[in-house]
């Protein structure tokens, strides 16, 4: 079995008049959330057991920083691709948009991870599971990572896929 891990970026600084939404960086809380994710990604008993992955990461600063602080250089990541197509600050990105981008980078030999934005990550999870976990009915938590099981021999598609694990730092 392969896996798809869907991650929302960690807590970012508030928007400022001198900086675009695309350029927003993580704040202190977000950096701490990434430390927890990184420990899980390095552990073969935690999130790391669902790798190695091909990563699709929104090109926005906060998602790139989440990826770099939490996952880059760990055994959880085999390769990565940054995409401006899944940044939803310019236009509304749908679950289908992310699935098309994932399919384009899916080697069908590794698991996958996507690091994106709300509400797109929630929409993606809604699209891929039969029933949304109760904890997500209030929204997708910052730095939350939800892992779905994928068939070994099929490119990622509309599912449905089983939810096999979740990791949410405080």
Secondary structure, DSSP 4 states (H G I P E B T S, - for coil): -EEEEEEEPPPBPPPBTTB-GGG--B-HHHHHHHHHHHHHHH-TTTGGGG-SEEEEEESSHHHHHHHHHHTTTSTTEEEEEEESTT-TTTSPPPHHHHHHHHHHH--SSSEEEEEE-TTHHHHHHHHHSSS--GGGTT-PPTT-EEEEEE-TTS---S----EEEEE---
